[in-house]
């Protein structure tokens, strides 16, 4: 049975109207109470829980906000948690299951977060490890490849990168033969790529040679290929210069005649034509100034063999289309035991690295000069071509 919150009196709740007997028992006190209700519908006193005379416990609990669906005295979560309010009807077992469910969810969240962090850290570690595992000789080559194999890849990869650059900057070349050279000669790619920004200087040979041994030179050699010569540079115009240099070093065993010096002699003598080729007179006129003699032969395979028997190299002016698209000078250095000859072509590495039938060269040659030391040449430095044909 509900009780009022008056600590001093516990009276039964009256929900029926007051009768006559009640008024008689109440007397003046009853009338006073009645009058009080007329004056104010609130419990008297500053503390409505203690000083009020409100007899309706139901109304009193409603007015004070205590009859709002929550049980403060027994049952529910309020009895399980200190000072807490719980919805009516939730018992301890339900509260325990609810708390356990929340705990499980929290634990799952912690486990998943920990796993995520661990996986992320492992992935980051693997990425760092993968980045660190590179080929120390060339990062463009797969890790673990031997140094020897890597070094075989490197020059090819370098040429490909530079060839791409040449293609993208082909308009920067005033002479189209330079980009063409990069396509024809893989060894010339680096030279061609550097042409636009090079200072056009020369470096020394850096090597000597024994007398009777002829060096292999190419026009695009980076020691001298950038030098201006004719309408372009030595790299595409200098075949006469490199041919003369090879012959001079093989005949004398000296390296004191630089490409730049030979280029000056040719330019000063006006032996460079408008198309960049070097005239025949370069051999007949310049050779004596550096201690060499020349003997002209009618171009043929037989005359090439004949000149080589005298242990003299033969400068030949090859027609366009034999070894390159352009006419140029080359040097036949010796005859081989099988009847072939060795040709050092300063414009073509493929022509240099193979042997030739002397008749093939003779048939595609417009001019031919045998070169020798001036002291060994006799009274004439130029032979009678017709008598040797």
PEZITA-V772126 format. One record per helix or strand of 3 or more residues. SS is the DSSP state (h for helix, s for strand). FROM is the first residue (numbers start at 1). LEN is the number of residues. If there is no record, write none. Layout:
ss=SS from=FROM len=LEN
ss=SS from=FROM len=LEN
//
This chain:
ss=h from=20 len=20
ss=h from=57 len=7
ss=h from=77 len=3
ss=h from=92 len=41
ss=h from=147 len=22
ss=h from=170 len=3
ss=h from=176 len=9
ss=h from=186 len=12
ss=h from=234 len=4
ss=h from=239 len=14
ss=h from=259 len=10
ss=h from=281 len=10
ss=s from=292 len=6
ss=h from=301 len=9
ss=s from=314 len=5
ss=s from=328 len=8
ss=s from=340 len=5
ss=h from=349 len=4
ss=s from=355 len=3
ss=h from=358 len=6
ss=s from=365 len=9
ss=h from=374 len=3
ss=h from=385 len=4
//
